[in-house]
Amino acid sequence: MTAITSQTFHAEPVLPRFARALAEVVHAGARLLAALWTATADTRADAAGDADRVRAMARAWEKTDPGFAADLYAAAGRHDAQRD
């Protein structure tokens, strides 16, 4: 009688592991970009609020010290120009 021996090898394909790792890297990069975008938007909003607060302070000083108020208005304008 003849005996036939059959062996089955189970090897994991390399590509799915690479694809999974690549997907994780791309996903992490997307999260990083989203976080940076959000942080930049928040900074711009805060900068606009800063300039508005300086203008409010300038309005408070207009009657008592117009020169100082003009300096504050100029500083707020420069701040807006740098932000854009």
Secondary structure, 3 states (H helix, E strand, C coil): CCCCCCCCCCCCCHHHHHHHHHHHHHHHHHHHHHHHHHHHHHHHHHHHHHHHHHHHHHHHHCCCCHHHHHHHHHHHHHHHHHHC
